[in-house]
Amino acid sequence: MGSAFFGIGVGTQGLYTAKTALDITNHNIANAETVGYSRQYGLQSATRPLPNGMRGMVGTGSEITNILQHRDSYLDNKYWSMVNELGEYQVKDEILSQMEILFNEPSETGYSTFFNNIFESLQTLSKNPGDTTVRSAFVTSLESFATYMNDVSKQLTTLQKETNFGLKTNIDQINFFSQQLASLNHQIGNMELSGKSANDLRDERNRIIDNLSKIVNVDTKEITDANGKKTFRVSINGQSLVYDTTANYLEVKPRTYLNNPEDQVDMYDIYWKSGKELYLNNDNLSGELKGYIDLRDGNNGQNFKGAILSGEGTNTLVINNPSRTDIPTAGEMNIGGTLITYSSATYDPVLNQMTFNLDAAAPAGVDGTTSFIGDNQSFKGIPYYTQELNHFVRTIAREFNAINESGNGGTGTQLFTYKGYTGTPPLDVNDPTSYEKMDIYNFTVNQAVIDDLSLVETSATVDYGESANDLILKLIEKRHDSNMFAKGKPDNFMQSLLGTLGIDAKQVISFKKGQENLMLLVTNQRLSVSGVDLNEETLNMLKFQQAYNVSAKIISVMDEIYNVTINQMGAR
């Protein structure tokens, strides 16, 4: 049957089993508050029995064959698929909230205050057209309005740069996490060669994926080959980020050309270190990275696009009915799926066509297809609001200038120009494209008007009297001109724009709260499976302590039996 001390051996096995179970319980209790820790348990089984003659088999005790963890991969994947949307909405909420504060409406320092001041000063000027003090107040109101727009531009610029930096920070974090994952895969592989589970290392790996998934949505998969070797991989947008012990790193490169005319220089595009671009402008992307990209590049689909009329196989491309004409004089455009740079672009308002001089011949077969610059980003981000504000100040400037230029027999000058304006090419109120160099950053009052208040025209006729105010009345009427913008009067335009921002901000807050509730639900589900319950562990501790004590008692009993058998029976 075996050793004469067989009973003590069985009891000893019981001691080892109970002691290991107590060690596992101790480890669980110690990590009850450790983020990402999964409750562990011992896989206990009976040891191999021994033959006992004609009486069959006799058991030899028990052992802990493996230490496993309570983990549900379905809940993990569910968490990872939801946390990236939460990350996206958190970024959008933060930046859209800043944009709302930027416009500061309604308040004494918001748009409406400065715009109202212009028309209040015009009302006063209409009653005293010849009063120099009143004219000065009117010009000052124009300057304050222009300064407000300049300040908005600076803050939008700062926000776009911050989102660009946020994108770069995300890429640095992704690289750091991918390096950690590759290292953990190596450690896990080595630890599990014997078939045992590397529980704590797996917890750390899952915790990293929790953090990574908030930045960008990832796909994970663990493959077991015929020999039992496990290979873990992580991919972004179908491209491998980590494959077993190998990490592929990302990098950012400043753009050579602008995607949107409103963009700042040195906006980043994302590439693999191998050189291939990681294209992320798709509906499948989510996470903080998506939030930054949408806010930084979002143009509401108002990027340049147009049908190619002619030019395939040549360096001269003619675009019919372009969606916009205020594009950089040099840049890069997508022609038939090929990115080709252009050195100049001219617009023909009569034919509504743009002609591009390309640095390389356009591909064959592109005539009749659509060419575009930048990406068609449906989200209303910083470029969208900047473009709308540019359109607003250009229209206001053109309408005000048209009235003032009609003064004194048509010899009046512009009230608004832009910083750096030299008069060439001239601002032509009959040609809206001549105002495309004006934007909220350089929008300003004509310095000549500031220096000489007599250039503020009050009447269209020559040799008008001091009480003539027909042009002032026309300027006042412009506030109620419902044909000035497609959305109606100037106030309607700005109310619609700021209303859109407010709706988007509230919608993002609503989505974020909804996602937070879903995340709380999934987190609680994960904790119900993997979390450490101190009450349960206390019961386990008492149970395994009792098992240990009983095993020790068994050994004591067997010791007494052997003592009687060997010593006392032998003495007789």
Secondary structure, DSSP 8 states (H G I E B T S, - for coil): ---TTHHHHHHHHHHHHHHHHHHHHHHHHHTTT-TT---EEEEEEE---EE-GGG-EE---EEEEEEEE---HHHHHHHHHHHHHHHHHHHHHHHHHHHHHHHT-SSTTSHHHHHHHHHHHHHHHHH-TT-HHHHHHHHHHHHHHHHHHHHHHHHHHHHHHHHHHHHHHHHHHHHHHHHHHHHHHHHHHHHGGGS---HHHHHHHHHHHHHHHHHS--EEEEEE-TTS-EEEEEEETTEEEEETTEE--EEEEE-SS-SSTT--TT-EEEEETTS-B----STT--SHHHHHHHHHH-BTT-S-EEEEEE-BTSSEEEEES-S-----SSEEEEETTEEEEEEEEEEETTTTEEEEEESS-B-TT-TTSEEESS----SB-HHHHHHHHHHHHHHHHHHHHHHHHTHHHHT---SEEETT--SSS---TT-GGGGTT--TTTEEE-HHHHH-GGGS---SSTT--TT--HHHHHHHHGGG-TTSBTTBSHHHHHHHHHHHHHHHHHHHHHHHHHHHHHHHHHHHHHHHHHS--HHHHHHHHHHHHHHHHHHHHHHHHHHHHHHIIIIIHHH-
